[in-house]
Structure formats: C-alpha cells, structure tokens
Amino acid sequence: MKESVSNGNLVTPMLFPYEPEQYWQQVRQIIREEVSNAEKNRPVATTFETPGMTYKPLYKIAEVCNLFHVTKPTIYDWVKHGKLKPFKIRSRVYFLWQDIQNLLHSDPA
C-alpha cells in the first residue's frame, strides 16, 4: 500500500481527489466557518426558568456562579463568611432565591 517517492520517504496514497495541502486548507476553512457561526449563534445570557413558576425558589451552585460571574470557590467562601446559606437536599446543595436577591441588592461596602 505504501509507495516510494524519489527522496526515499514512504507515503500512503490518499484516496480522494485533492492534494493533501489543498484538503487541509479546506478542512481549516470549514472549521473556521463553523467556529464563527457557533460564536454568532451563542445565546448572550443564560436564563434559568422553571415552567409554571413565577420565580425559581432554589438555585444550584452552578446557577449561582453564572448569576454572579464567579467560580465555585468564591461561592464556598461566601458560605464560609455567612453571605449565603446553603441548603442540602440529599447530596445536592441549593441556595434560596431570597438569599440571592439579598446578596444582589446588598451594599458592596
């Protein structure tokens, strides 16, 4: 299956009608187009909705992180310093909507 080239290197022939460099250029172009389309179609902000409810009473830690644009260790630090109170249901940790609202509207002082 391998063919010898004039310089002595072995090359596996490609079984499609493109030169390898032309093929890889087209693949790169397709990837660039897909990435740019994905960036254009990405939602601007994440909203968390529960059908049939006017507000969501409990938030997961990932949702709180997204609301405040912080990392999980920051949330754990806020819990440690008493800014947020966690509620554990089975093995999951949740935060009350009222506590999040209080933290959103509190003075940054």
Secondary structure, DSSP 8 states (H G I E B T S, - for coil): --EE-TTS-EE---SSSS-HHHHHHHHHHHHHHHHHHHHHHS-SS-----TT-SS-SEEEHHHHHHHHT--HHHHHHHHHTTSS-EEEETTEEEEEHHHHHHHHHS---
